[in-house]
């Protein structure tokens, strides 16, 4: 197995301290938002054999296993991250696989450079994802019941929001949600900025359930995403709890440290809370306008001590081992590629000693015995 040297991305919303504290290093004073573990060409992990992209490209069947290559192609199908949100991320949604393929092909035909700021599809893959909290973790996930959202907005006492409240009482529910989100995102920018300012002042005054939106407005003054965020479920995960985010589900992470895993893609359509491009027509085509419970996941324990976070897709499978004593060895050998990540304590993985934030890549079929006292996350595929 290969010890991984991983890139930390300094996005502006990142916490300056959470990842350094996990790694046991001094903060730089700059935001450290995500640590990427995998073979994404934007920031591949490095090994003694080269980047993980180079390692996989040299012999895909050996590194990934024949079954994974046959199913997902000659590339590592998942990307593992440590995510540290010190401020809200953009309100966003991801396409399904068909939408991603069609959108990517269309933008390629139109000659839009892949790094153009108005480009929606950076690749032809979908991006289902799972976030597992390492600390208390706040996020927004999926639409609230429209009547609940109407009540939340109405209690702000902002006259310019009343039309949205009225729309949310209409039927059917999916049409009501679509109309309100469309109205918010296409409103006159100056009028919306005034509405957001009034709503932010009301959120500050009311506190309680409104506190997350007051904080969002502090980071994104005047942004229509502040009002759109109030249409979504607010979720507070406790350590070990997780959220699965499938295609079409609007979401945003607000604050906290977590382990995130996703299909190996960078396709994001933004709804707000960002200075970046918002393609409203394409966004409205992708969003699923369905209200419902966000579905907090807790791991399912197996007899061998593995705790699995069950999801409906095969590109990734995330589980964890909480190792209580150094004398016990677990055999994690699997006919598929794996990344093992320590998040607490000290874990021995093959010849490597892992402390929090350190990880290894295990090629398909390679012996993978672990022991120690701590918490180990295991990322792999179902092939």
Secondary structure, DSSP 4 states (H G I P E B T S, - for coil): -EE-B-EEE--TTBBSSHHHHHHT----SS-B-EEEEE--TTS--EETTEEHHHHHHH-HHHHH-HHHHHHH-SS--EEEEEEEESSPPPEEE---HHHHHHHHHHHHHTT--TT-TT---SSS----EEEEESS-EEEEEEEPPHHHHHHHHHTT--GGGHHHHHHHTSSSHHHHHHHHHHHHHHS-HHHHHHHHHHHHHHHHHH-GGGHHHHHHHHHSTT-THHHHHTTEEEEEEPTT-EEEE-TT--EEEEEEEEEEEEES----EEEESSSS---HHHHHHH----B-----B-PEE-TTSEEEE--S-SS-EEEEEEE--TT-EEE---SS-EEEEEEEEEEEETTEEEETT-EEEE-TT---EEEEEEEEEEEE---
